[in-house]
């Protein structure tokens, strides 16, 4: 694997909307520039496959609105 791409689901998006649901949070060991603010899961999958990276989803704590720590 070339590295890891960390992403999370957006918290302020309604259900049934046709808007991208994910936000890129961080990358590890990858020389990558992302110009979009929000991405669709299919787009994240295509980027990860093209560069040989692993996707890591960060779980969102609905009570606090923040992301939980993920052990890597």
MDAnalysis code that builds the backbone (N, CA, C; Angstrom):
import MDAnalysis as mda
import numpy as np

u = mda.Universe.empty(216, n_residues=72, atom_resindex=np.repeat(np.arange(72), 3), trajectory=True)
u.add_TopologyAttr("name", ["N", "CA", "C"] * 72)
u.add_TopologyAttr("resid", np.arange(1, 73))
u.add_TopologyAttr("resname", ["UNK", "UNK", "UNK", "UNK", "UNK", "UNK", "UNK", "UNK", "UNK", "UNK", "UNK", "UNK", "UNK", "UNK", "UNK", "UNK", "UNK", "UNK", "UNK", "UNK", "UNK", "UNK", "UNK", "UNK", "UNK", "UNK", "UNK", "UNK", "UNK", "UNK", "UNK", "UNK", "UNK", "UNK", "UNK", "UNK", "UNK", "UNK", "UNK", "UNK", "UNK", "UNK", "UNK", "UNK", "UNK", "UNK", "UNK", "UNK", "UNK", "UNK", "UNK", "UNK", "UNK", "UNK", "UNK", "UNK", "UNK", "UNK", "UNK", "UNK", "UNK", "UNK", "UNK", "UNK", "UNK", "UNK", "UNK", "UNK", "UNK", "UNK", "UNK", "UNK"])
u.atoms.positions = np.array([
    [0.834, -1.188, 0.000],
    [0.000, 0.000, 0.000],
    [0.880, 1.253, 0.000],
    [0.454, 2.217, -0.768],
    [1.184, 3.479, -0.871],
    [0.941, 4.366, 0.339],
    [-0.172, 4.233, 0.988],
    [-0.491, 5.073, 2.130],
    [-1.944, 4.905, 2.520],
    [-2.434, 5.871, 3.302],
    [-3.811, 5.806, 3.777],
    [-4.499, 7.139, 3.531],
    [-5.791, 7.053, 3.230],
    [-6.637, 8.225, 3.076],
    [-7.705, 8.146, 4.156],
    [-7.765, 9.147, 5.014],
    [-8.733, 9.195, 6.105],
    [-9.873, 10.119, 5.706],
    [-11.102, 9.642, 5.880],
    [-12.267, 10.444, 5.528],
    [-13.363, 10.209, 6.550],
    [-14.349, 11.114, 6.551],
    [-15.491, 10.969, 7.446],
    [-16.753, 11.425, 6.727],
    [-17.891, 10.980, 7.260],
    [-19.165, 11.410, 6.709],
    [-19.469, 12.814, 7.209],
    [-19.994, 13.641, 6.336],
    [-20.352, 15.001, 6.726],
    [-21.505, 14.966, 7.720],
    [-21.504, 15.902, 8.665],
    [-22.524, 15.906, 9.709],
    [-23.701, 16.815, 9.381],
    [-23.510, 17.834, 8.559],
    [-24.578, 18.799, 8.279],
    [-25.151, 18.608, 6.875],
    [-25.554, 17.401, 6.570],
    [-26.182, 17.122, 5.280],
    [-27.455, 16.336, 5.546],
    [-28.518, 16.724, 4.891],
    [-29.800, 16.063, 5.099],
    [-29.874, 14.737, 4.359],
    [-30.793, 13.893, 4.777],
    [-30.969, 12.617, 4.101],
    [-31.724, 12.841, 2.794],
    [-31.400, 12.077, 1.786],
    [-32.071, 12.183, 0.508],
    [-31.523, 13.260, -0.404],
    [-30.573, 14.032, 0.062],
    [-29.962, 15.068, -0.766],
    [-28.992, 14.421, -1.739],
    [-28.816, 15.034, -2.874],
    [-27.918, 14.518, -3.906],
    [-26.530, 15.161, -3.796],
    [-26.128, 15.518, -2.601],
    [-24.841, 16.170, -2.379],
    [-23.797, 15.132, -1.952],
    [-22.517, 15.389, -2.234],
    [-21.457, 14.486, -1.762],
    [-21.483, 14.395, -0.243],
    [-21.352, 13.176, 0.299],
    [-21.538, 12.957, 1.738],
    [-20.264, 12.869, 2.539],
    [-19.081, 12.873, 1.907],
    [-17.852, 12.612, 2.642],
    [-16.868, 13.764, 2.530],
    [-16.069, 13.924, 3.573],
    [-15.039, 14.958, 3.621],
    [-13.700, 14.279, 3.852],
    [-12.728, 14.646, 3.051],
    [-11.378, 14.122, 3.216],
    [-10.759, 14.799, 4.432],
    [-10.198, 14.013, 5.341],
    [-9.658, 14.564, 6.584],
    [-8.138, 14.628, 6.545],
    [-7.490, 13.542, 6.119],
    [-6.024, 13.501, 6.122],
    [-5.522, 12.412, 5.187],
    [-4.248, 12.534, 4.816],
    [-3.582, 11.491, 4.049],
    [-2.254, 11.173, 4.734],
    [-1.801, 9.937, 4.563],
    [-0.566, 9.485, 5.189],
    [0.308, 8.828, 4.126],
    [1.558, 9.269, 4.006],
    [2.528, 8.705, 3.066],
    [2.074, 8.785, 1.613],
    [1.355, 9.851, 1.253],
    [0.884, 10.020, -0.123],
    [1.149, 11.458, -0.550],
    [1.698, 11.619, -1.745],
    [1.846, 12.945, -2.331],
    [0.589, 13.192, -3.149],
    [-0.413, 13.823, -2.538],
    [-1.728, 13.952, -3.142],
    [-2.305, 15.323, -2.833],
    [-2.869, 15.970, -3.848],
    [-3.565, 17.240, -3.653],
    [-5.027, 17.021, -4.030],
    [-5.932, 17.446, -3.148],
    [-7.364, 17.346, -3.388],
    [-7.905, 18.771, -3.443],
    [-8.646, 19.083, -4.488],
    [-9.177, 20.429, -4.656],
    [-10.658, 20.533, -4.312],
    [-11.334, 19.429, -4.123],
    [-12.758, 19.432, -3.781],
    [-12.936, 19.472, -2.268],
    [-13.986, 20.132, -1.811],
    [-14.285, 20.168, -0.377],
    [-14.976, 18.887, 0.070],
    [-15.888, 18.378, -0.764],
    [-16.666, 17.197, -0.422],
    [-16.605, 16.205, -1.571],
    [-16.592, 14.919, -1.238],
    [-16.473, 13.870, -2.242],
    [-17.528, 12.794, -2.032],
    [-17.832, 12.100, -3.090],
    [-18.713, 10.937, -3.008],
    [-17.859, 9.715, -2.704],
    [-18.470, 8.686, -2.138],
    [-17.738, 7.463, -1.785],
    [-17.121, 6.828, -3.028],
    [-17.842, 6.839, -4.125],
    [-17.336, 6.279, -5.377],
    [-16.075, 7.029, -5.825],
    [-16.047, 8.339, -5.649],
    [-14.870, 9.127, -6.021],
    [-13.681, 8.777, -5.126],
    [-13.929, 8.627, -3.825],
    [-12.865, 8.226, -2.904],
    [-12.309, 6.855, -3.283],
    [-13.201, 5.923, -3.611],
    [-12.770, 4.580, -4.011],
    [-11.893, 4.629, -5.260],
    [-12.275, 5.433, -6.237],
    [-11.507, 5.539, -7.479],
    [-10.135, 6.147, -7.238],
    [-10.066, 7.172, -6.403],
    [-8.779, 7.805, -6.085],
    [-7.874, 6.804, -5.382],
    [-8.401, 6.108, -4.375],
    [-7.612, 5.138, -3.614],
    [-7.108, 4.010, -4.508],
    [-7.953, 3.532, -5.403],
    [-7.553, 2.454, -6.305],
    [-6.462, 2.919, -7.269],
    [-6.579, 4.133, -7.766],
    [-5.614, 4.652, -8.733],
    [-4.221, 4.838, -8.139],
    [-4.155, 5.207, -6.858],
    [-2.845, 5.445, -6.242],
    [-2.409, 4.309, -5.326],
    [-3.244, 3.291, -5.191],
    [-2.889, 2.143, -4.367],
    [-2.932, 2.424, -2.880],
    [-3.872, 3.262, -2.456],
    [-3.981, 3.628, -1.042],
    [-5.142, 2.897, -0.379],
    [-5.094, 2.867, 0.932],
    [-6.160, 2.260, 1.732],
    [-7.069, 3.372, 2.246],
    [-8.380, 3.155, 2.190],
    [-9.341, 4.107, 2.732],
    [-9.651, 3.758, 4.180],
    [-9.619, 4.763, 5.058],
    [-9.929, 4.568, 6.476],
    [-11.041, 5.540, 6.840],
    [-12.219, 4.987, 7.214],
    [-13.339, 5.841, 7.589],
    [-13.258, 6.179, 9.069],
    [-13.339, 7.459, 9.382],
    [-13.374, 7.916, 10.761],
    [-14.833, 7.965, 11.199],
    [-15.148, 7.355, 12.315],
    [-16.517, 7.327, 12.821],
    [-16.821, 8.651, 13.501],
    [-18.025, 9.178, 13.266],
    [-18.441, 10.449, 13.844],
    [-19.295, 10.169, 15.065],
    [-18.968, 10.837, 16.177],
    [-19.760, 10.725, 17.395],
    [-20.925, 11.696, 17.277],
    [-22.130, 11.182, 17.118],
    [-23.296, 12.032, 16.878],
    [-23.634, 12.926, 18.077],
    [-23.214, 12.549, 19.272],
    [-23.500, 13.350, 20.459],
    [-22.658, 14.616, 20.501],
    [-21.371, 14.493, 20.174],
    [-20.452, 15.614, 20.289],
    [-20.163, 16.285, 18.953],
    [-20.450, 15.616, 17.844],
    [-20.211, 16.197, 16.541],
    [-18.755, 16.076, 16.089],
    [-17.907, 15.435, 16.881],
    [-16.504, 15.284, 16.517],
    [-16.192, 13.880, 16.080],
    [-15.017, 13.673, 15.566],
    [-14.609, 12.334, 15.121],
    [-13.945, 11.585, 16.273],
    [-14.192, 10.299, 16.352],
    [-13.550, 9.482, 17.366],
    [-12.115, 9.188, 16.948],
    [-11.289, 8.831, 17.918],
    [-9.931, 8.408, 17.586],
    [-9.962, 7.030, 16.980],
    [-9.155, 6.825, 15.966],
    [-9.074, 5.546, 15.302],
    [-7.653, 5.032, 15.457],
    [-7.514, 3.826, 15.988],
    [-6.201, 3.240, 16.174],
    [-5.715, 2.672, 14.851],
    [-4.525, 3.077, 14.438],
    [-3.972, 2.650, 13.147],
    [-2.781, 1.756, 13.364],
])
